[in-house]
Amino acid sequence: MNKFLDPDPSEFKKMEKERVIKELEKAIQKTEREGREEDVEKLKKELKALTHESFWDILFKPIY
């Protein structure tokens, strides 16, 4: 079926997550240039929380 007419919700979530990660990476670079170390650390923690996969998530990931 056409992906445009019947979009996959998991694919949409994946694309949204990638967009947020890219925005965070840009924000980190900008704050590093401005020299705001406190904000850089906060943004890096937020990025790590988004990108980190636990051992259990990897182990029990559904196989398609």
C-alpha positions as CSV (number, residue, x, y, z in Angstrom):
1,M,0.0,0.0,0.0
2,N,1.1,3.6,-0.6
3,K,3.0,5.0,2.4
4,F,1.5,8.4,1.8
5,L,-2.0,7.1,2.2
6,D,-1.2,4.6,5.0
7,P,1.8,6.0,7.0
8,D,3.5,3.7,9.5
9,P,3.2,5.3,13.0
10,S,6.5,3.8,14.1
11,E,8.2,5.3,11.0
12,F,6.7,8.7,11.9
13,K,8.0,8.5,15.5
14,K,11.5,7.5,14.2
15,M,11.6,10.5,11.9
16,E,10.4,12.9,14.6
17,K,13.1,11.5,17.0
18,E,15.8,12.1,14.3
19,R,14.6,15.6,13.8
20,V,14.8,16.4,17.6
21,I,18.2,14.8,17.8
22,K,19.5,17.0,14.9
23,E,18.0,20.1,16.6
24,L,19.7,19.2,19.8
25,E,23.0,18.7,18.1
26,K,22.7,22.2,16.5
27,A,21.8,23.7,19.8
28,I,24.8,22.1,21.5
29,Q,27.1,23.5,18.8
30,K,25.6,27.0,19.1
31,T,25.9,27.0,22.9
32,E,29.5,25.8,22.7
33,R,30.4,28.7,20.4
34,E,28.7,31.1,22.8
35,G,30.7,29.6,25.7
36,R,27.7,28.6,27.9
37,E,29.2,25.4,29.4
38,E,26.3,24.9,31.9
39,D,23.7,24.8,29.0
40,V,26.0,22.6,26.9
41,E,26.0,19.9,29.6
42,K,22.3,20.1,30.0
43,L,21.7,19.7,26.3
44,K,24.2,16.8,26.1
45,K,22.3,15.0,28.9
46,E,19.1,15.5,27.0
47,L,20.6,14.2,23.8
48,K,22.0,11.1,25.6
49,A,18.6,10.4,27.1
50,L,17.2,10.4,23.6
51,T,19.9,8.3,21.9
52,H,20.6,5.8,24.7
53,E,19.2,2.3,24.3
54,S,19.4,0.0,27.3
55,F,20.6,-3.5,27.2
56,W,17.1,-4.8,27.7
57,D,15.7,-2.7,24.9
58,I,18.3,-4.1,22.5
59,L,17.9,-7.7,23.8
60,F,14.1,-7.7,23.5
61,K,13.8,-5.6,20.4
62,P,11.1,-7.0,18.1
63,I,12.4,-8.6,14.9
64,Y,10.5,-7.8,11.8
